[in-house]
Amino acid sequence: MPDYFYVIRLILLIGIALAYALFDLFNRREVPNLFAYAALAVAIALSVSYPVTELLIGAAVALLVAGLGYLLYSRGLLGAGDVLELVTIALLLPLQPAPLLAHVPQLSMPFVLSVFISAGYSAVIVLVLYYMLFARKSPLEKNFHVKKERVLTGIILVTAYALLAVMMYALAGIGVIGIAVIMALAIFSGMMFVFERLMNYRMVSMLLPKELTTDDMIATNLMSRSDLAYFRRKSRNFGRLATTRLMRDLKSERRKIPVYRNAAPLAAFFFIGVVFSLLFGNLIFLVI
């Protein structure tokens, strides 16, 4: 007999991840608070009915994800919605199930870890292709030039990945698919490192402080020292994350700030990670 309760959890998992992705793609990267908290509440309510072991594992993983996510959020590296989505995923499916299309042991690893790995892998490839080939050019990039040091480091990075692939082929006997996965990551990671600043330029919009919204990520890494010093004099709350206090302090300021308004929709990559992990399992185990 099929486990209908488990099927319902999978349907909710895919549906919630898809909804997050659609909000991120078509709602200016803004996920409604009502939806985010409702999805989390549903996940919590369902988790109460899990077997005790799964309940405890799910709660532990969710708390760990929430703690790490908050640290990243407080530093402006993740949005609040991204953190809530990962916690919801961790609660809906605590452990990586047997993949549907691959016969690879999963060693009872957390499902959210598989999602994060697959999402990160897809993001590296898609971001390089999009921001290098299709994204609108930014006025900020007019003075951009490729530094020789970055090119050299990128070459070293790709070479290191290639050596890793050779070692894994010799020691672990990975196949052609595994080597292709590693080398694709190598090439796109190298390109991302070399063109990181150019890609960042194409992710930002120059906004007046009054145009900021809560949880906007400020591109402090692209600001000059003089601009950073200027805004820090204006507000002790100035940092990577736009807060209500910061917006209040700068509401009459006329100098523009670079903000990651054109950044990648992370929820779309989390959705890819959810689907891939359900079909093929943890990417690392698949490669090995």
C-alpha positions as CSV (number, residue, x, y, z in Angstrom):
1,M,0.0,0.0,0.0
2,P,1.4,3.5,-0.9
3,D,2.1,5.8,2.0
4,Y,-0.5,8.5,1.1
5,F,0.7,10.8,3.9
6,Y,4.3,10.7,2.4
7,V,2.9,11.4,-1.0
8,I,1.1,14.5,0.3
9,R,4.3,15.7,1.9
10,L,6.1,15.4,-1.5
11,I,3.3,17.2,-3.3
12,L,3.4,20.0,-0.7
13,L,7.2,20.1,-0.9
14,I,7.3,20.5,-4.7
15,G,4.3,22.9,-4.7
16,I,5.8,25.2,-2.0
17,A,9.3,25.2,-3.7
18,L,7.6,26.0,-7.0
19,A,5.6,28.8,-5.5
20,Y,8.7,30.3,-3.9
21,A,10.5,30.1,-7.3
22,L,7.6,31.9,-9.1
23,F,7.4,34.7,-6.5
24,D,11.2,35.1,-6.8
25,L,11.1,35.2,-10.6
26,F,8.0,37.2,-11.3
27,N,7.4,39.3,-8.1
28,R,10.6,41.3,-8.0
29,R,12.2,38.7,-5.7
30,E,9.6,39.4,-3.1
31,V,8.0,36.5,-1.4
32,P,4.8,37.5,0.5
33,N,5.3,37.1,4.3
34,L,1.8,35.5,4.6
35,F,2.8,32.7,2.2
36,A,6.2,32.1,3.7
37,Y,4.9,31.8,7.3
38,A,1.9,29.8,6.2
39,A,4.1,27.3,4.4
40,L,6.3,27.0,7.5
41,A,3.3,26.5,9.7
42,V,2.0,23.7,7.5
43,A,5.5,22.0,7.6
44,I,5.6,22.3,11.4
45,A,2.0,20.9,11.7
46,L,2.8,17.9,9.5
47,S,6.1,17.2,11.3
48,V,4.3,16.7,14.6
49,S,2.8,13.5,13.1
50,Y,6.1,12.0,12.0
51,P,7.6,9.0,13.7
52,V,9.6,10.1,16.8
53,T,13.1,9.5,15.1
54,E,12.1,11.4,12.0
55,L,10.5,14.2,14.1
56,L,13.7,14.7,16.1
57,I,16.0,14.6,13.1
58,G,13.8,17.0,11.2
59,A,13.6,19.4,14.2
60,A,17.4,19.3,14.7
61,V,18.2,19.9,11.0
62,A,15.6,22.7,10.8
63,L,17.1,24.4,13.9
64,L,20.6,24.1,12.4
65,V,19.4,25.5,9.1
66,A,17.6,28.3,10.8
67,G,20.7,29.2,12.9
68,L,23.1,29.1,9.9
69,G,20.6,30.9,7.7
70,Y,20.1,33.7,10.2
71,L,23.9,34.3,10.3
72,L,23.9,34.5,6.5
73,Y,20.8,36.7,6.6
74,S,22.3,39.1,9.1
75,R,25.3,39.6,6.9
76,G,23.2,40.3,3.8
77,L,24.1,37.0,2.1
78,L,20.6,35.4,2.1
79,G,17.1,36.9,2.2
80,A,14.7,36.1,5.0
81,G,12.5,34.3,2.5
82,D,15.4,32.0,1.4
83,V,16.0,31.0,5.0
84,L,12.3,30.3,5.7
85,E,12.1,28.2,2.6
86,L,15.1,26.1,3.6
87,V,13.7,25.5,7.1
88,T,10.4,24.5,5.5
89,I,12.1,22.0,3.2
90,A,14.0,20.6,6.1
91,L,10.8,20.0,8.1
92,L,8.8,18.6,5.2
93,L,11.4,16.0,4.2
94,P,14.1,15.6,6.9
95,L,16.0,12.8,5.3
96,Q,17.0,12.2,1.7
97,P,14.7,9.5,0.3
98,A,15.7,6.8,-2.2
99,P,16.0,8.7,-5.6
100,L,13.4,7.9,-8.2
101,L,15.8,7.6,-11.2
102,A,19.1,6.5,-9.6
103,H,20.0,3.5,-7.6
104,V,22.5,5.2,-5.3
105,P,22.6,4.7,-1.5
106,Q,21.9,8.1,0.3
107,L,23.3,7.2,3.8
108,S,20.3,8.9,5.5
109,M,21.7,12.4,4.8
110,P,19.5,15.5,5.3
111,F,17.4,16.2,2.3
112,V,18.0,19.9,2.6
113,L,21.7,19.3,2.2
114,S,21.1,17.6,-1.1
115,V,18.9,20.5,-2.2
116,F,21.6,23.0,-1.2
117,I,24.3,21.2,-3.1
118,S,22.3,20.7,-6.3
119,A,21.0,24.3,-6.1
120,G,24.6,25.6,-5.7
121,Y,25.8,23.6,-8.7
122,S,23.1,24.7,-11.0
123,A,23.5,28.3,-9.8
124,V,27.2,28.4,-10.7
125,I,26.5,27.4,-14.3
126,V,23.3,29.4,-14.9
127,L,24.7,32.6,-13.3
128,V,27.8,32.6,-15.5
129,L,25.8,32.0,-18.7
130,Y,23.1,34.6,-17.8
131,Y,25.2,37.5,-16.5
132,M,27.9,37.0,-19.2
133,L,25.6,36.6,-22.2
134,F,22.1,37.9,-21.5
135,A,22.0,40.3,-18.6
136,R,21.7,44.0,-19.3
137,K,25.0,45.9,-19.1
138,S,25.6,48.3,-16.2
139,P,27.1,51.8,-16.4
140,L,29.3,50.6,-13.4
141,E,31.2,48.2,-15.7
142,K,32.7,50.9,-17.9
143,N,36.0,50.7,-16.0
144,F,36.0,47.0,-15.6
145,H,39.1,45.1,-16.9
146,V,40.2,41.5,-16.3
147,K,43.1,41.2,-13.9
148,K,45.9,38.9,-14.7
149,E,46.0,37.6,-11.1
150,R,42.4,36.6,-11.4
151,V,42.9,34.8,-14.7
152,L,45.9,32.9,-13.2
153,T,43.9,31.9,-10.1
154,G,41.0,30.8,-12.3
155,I,43.4,28.6,-14.3
156,I,44.8,27.1,-11.1
157,L,41.2,26.5,-9.9
158,V,40.3,24.6,-13.1
159,T,43.5,22.6,-12.9
160,A,42.9,21.6,-9.3
161,Y,39.4,20.4,-10.2
162,A,40.9,18.4,-13.2
163,L,43.4,16.8,-10.9
164,L,40.6,15.9,-8.5
165,A,38.6,14.3,-11.3
166,V,41.7,12.2,-12.3
167,M,42.2,11.1,-8.7
168,M,38.6,10.1,-8.3
169,Y,38.7,8.2,-11.6
170,A,41.8,6.3,-10.4
171,L,40.8,5.7,-6.8
172,A,37.0,5.6,-6.9
173,G,36.4,4.6,-10.4
174,I,34.0,7.4,-11.2
175,G,32.5,7.3,-14.7
176,V,32.2,9.7,-17.6
177,I,29.1,11.4,-16.0
178,G,31.0,12.1,-12.8
179,I,34.0,13.5,-14.7
180,A,31.7,15.7,-16.8
181,V,30.0,17.0,-13.7
182,I,33.3,17.9,-12.0
183,M,34.7,19.5,-15.1
184,A,31.6,21.6,-15.8
185,L,31.8,22.9,-12.2
186,A,35.5,23.5,-12.7
187,I,35.1,25.6,-15.9
188,F,32.2,27.7,-14.7
189,S,33.7,28.2,-11.2
190,G,36.9,29.5,-12.9
191,M,34.9,31.8,-15.1
192,M,32.8,33.1,-12.1
193,F,36.0,33.9,-10.2
194,V,37.6,35.7,-13.2
195,F,34.5,37.8,-14.0
196,E,33.0,38.0,-10.5
197,R,33.1,41.8,-10.4
198,L,31.6,42.2,-13.8
199,M,28.8,39.9,-12.9
200,N,28.2,41.8,-9.6
201,Y,28.0,45.1,-11.6
202,R,25.2,43.6,-13.7
203,M,23.3,42.5,-10.6
204,V,23.0,45.9,-9.1
205,S,20.8,49.0,-9.6
206,M,21.7,52.4,-8.3
207,L,18.9,53.6,-6.0
208,L,18.2,56.5,-3.8
209,P,18.0,55.5,-0.1
210,K,14.2,56.3,-0.1
211,E,13.8,53.6,-2.8
212,L,15.1,50.9,-0.6
213,T,12.9,48.2,0.8
214,T,13.4,46.1,3.9
215,D,15.9,43.2,3.3
216,D,17.4,44.8,0.2
217,M,21.0,43.7,-0.1
218,I,23.4,46.6,-0.5
219,A,26.5,46.0,-2.7
220,T,29.0,47.3,-0.2
221,N,31.7,45.3,-2.0
222,L,31.2,47.5,-5.0
223,M,31.4,50.8,-3.1
224,S,34.4,53.0,-2.8
225,R,36.0,53.6,0.6
226,S,34.9,57.2,0.5
227,D,31.3,56.2,-0.2
228,L,31.3,53.6,2.6
229,A,32.7,56.1,5.0
230,Y,30.1,58.7,4.0
231,F,27.1,56.4,4.5
232,R,28.5,55.0,7.8
233,R,28.8,58.6,9.1
234,K,25.2,59.1,8.1
235,S,24.0,55.9,9.8
236,R,25.5,53.5,12.3
237,N,23.1,50.9,10.8
238,F,24.7,51.0,7.3
239,G,25.8,47.6,6.1
240,R,24.9,44.8,3.7
241,L,21.3,44.6,4.8
242,A,18.7,47.4,4.4
243,T,16.8,47.7,7.6
244,T,14.0,50.0,8.7
245,R,16.4,51.9,10.9
246,L,18.8,52.4,8.0
247,M,16.0,53.5,5.7
248,R,14.8,56.0,8.4
249,D,18.4,57.4,8.9
250,L,18.9,57.9,5.1
251,K,15.4,58.9,4.0
252,S,16.4,62.4,2.9
253,E,19.8,61.4,1.4
254,R,20.3,62.1,-2.3
255,R,23.4,60.1,-3.0
256,K,22.6,56.7,-4.7
257,I,23.5,53.3,-3.4
258,P,24.3,50.1,-5.4
259,V,21.6,47.5,-4.5
260,Y,21.4,43.9,-5.7
261,R,18.0,44.3,-7.4
262,N,19.0,42.2,-10.4
263,A,20.5,39.4,-8.4
264,A,19.8,35.8,-9.1
265,P,16.5,34.3,-7.8
266,L,17.8,31.8,-5.3
267,A,14.4,30.2,-4.9
268,A,14.4,29.1,-8.5
269,F,17.7,27.2,-7.9
270,F,16.2,25.7,-4.7
271,F,13.3,24.4,-6.8
272,I,15.8,22.9,-9.2
273,G,17.6,21.4,-6.2
274,V,14.4,19.9,-4.8
275,V,13.4,18.3,-8.1
276,F,17.0,17.0,-8.9
277,S,17.4,15.6,-5.4
278,L,14.1,13.7,-5.5
279,L,15.0,12.3,-8.9
280,F,18.7,11.5,-8.5
281,G,19.6,12.0,-4.9
282,N,22.6,13.8,-3.5
283,L,24.8,15.1,-6.3
284,I,28.0,14.1,-4.6
285,F,26.9,10.5,-4.1
286,L,25.8,10.4,-7.8
287,V,29.2,11.5,-8.9
288,I,31.1,9.1,-6.7
